[in-house]
Amino acid sequence: MSGENLESQAAAEGEDCPPVENEPIRSASDLEQEKRTAQEFFAQGNIGSYQIFVNQLGTLNMDSRHRQSVPTEEKPAQTYQLDIPKDCAEFVEHYKNSEYLAIAIVLSSFEAVRLSDLPELIEQLMSLLPAAGQEEEVSPVQAPYISTNTVLSAIGGERFTTEEGQLYVGLGEHSRQTLQNFWEQFPILRDPICKWLVQVSRIYPFRTAFDASQMVGAFARVISMDFEDGCRRVFSRLYSNRDSAGLLGNTMCRLYEDRTLRPKLDDLLLSWLCSDGSWLWRPACLACVFLWPELDHDRFAPSLRYAVSKRLAQLKKGDCAFLAVLLMQSEYFRTLLSELLGQEVQRAEKRADGLAAAQTYLYLLRRCYYLVDDRCPELPLAVCDTKKQQQNLTPVLREVISLSALRRQLYAILRAYLKEMDQYPGSEQAFRHLCAYFLNMAIAEPDDRWDILQFLKECEGAVARRVYEWAVRRY
């Protein structure tokens, strides 16, 4: 799907459309089909694009990749140690009119580059590099048939082979210092490099999590060279495209590894969370999911609460899809959302307001169902982590069950989920949490417990049968 992600899907469906009026739940079978459609969207060949949005991308372990010497039949006229400032300066001054410079910048920006992608990356960068003055003599490196191996030998490049047999090239442990030398000694290269990286992030096919992590690492590397300048050149460009939420959130996480930057990063995260008219609360929440153990909870919790509650009040499709991702990943967000929904129902002065909060709950539950798979089989806001989450949801379930139209929607989601549960190896803890949810439904509306039992009796699958048998004993 070439650079698209969860938010692209939301945009295609109508990013700013309220979800309730546009997608009534008809039946469990319709939900199952909608889920298959969503999964096909994510399986169209761009696994890394999905992962860059929903997963924290850790740093790369280059030691696990098999290094190879660079074979070359002919030694280059001169070799350069680009991590040494003097050599780097001489190299740029000598090769400013050649692809040598573009190759060196590409390999210094990333930890490793797939060999098959190198020509396209070079071409994109060459179109952005500042034009140098006309030289009196044509440099021999402008000849059209200089081999990649010759270039790698000249700049101290290396080859890497993955376990899958993919061939990568890079500057190894010298790449970061090489980029630092380019950045400090040739400021004129800063903007072309940043503009090129943003351009690459929008068109480069992230085939794997490794490729996605490469992109995040490149942004973090550039920004950390000079934080204020890097933010201005990189983040300001990413702000123009809401599909950059995954890149922004993961880049923030990577930068957070540098403890000296944390005070500035905290301020930036908080400014994103409090951006009322902007989508930047999304990458901020994504970063907070991963960084929560290291963040100052007293400082961040109020801003997170504000950002999420503001979107719940007028839930849009794009925001709903995004919140579902957070719910799948974070117990903190599951507790926060259950609490906010419960409070919204309890504070409602009119019944219509309570029912609206109940409908919001159902839409979130539905979106979470689309994301359930063998890796994450537990349905947030139903298979709850804690008793507190269940208690938060009790008033919400009371509203849902009290209105037949809402109850039918809930049953459709649960029927599809219970049927699907047979495909996944479940734990006894997950089963107990699922049973607790149905007990909570009965507590919320005791007069409807027989209706709940009848629903469970009619559901398909072994898991549904076990829950029914448990409920018969408890009800």
Helices and strands as residue ranges (DSSP letters): H 6-14, H 19-22, H 28-42, H 47-54, G 62-64, E 66-68, H 85-95, H 99-109, E 113-114, G 115-117, H 118-126, G 140-142, H 148-155, E 158-161, E 167-170, G 172-174, H 175-185, G 187-189, H 190-203, H 209-225, H 227-230, I 231-235, H 236-238, G 242-244, H 245-255, G 259-261, H 262-273, H 281-291, G 292-294, H 297-313, H 317-329, H 331-347, H 351-371, H 387-402, H 404-421, H 428-444, G 446-448, H 449-458, H 462-474
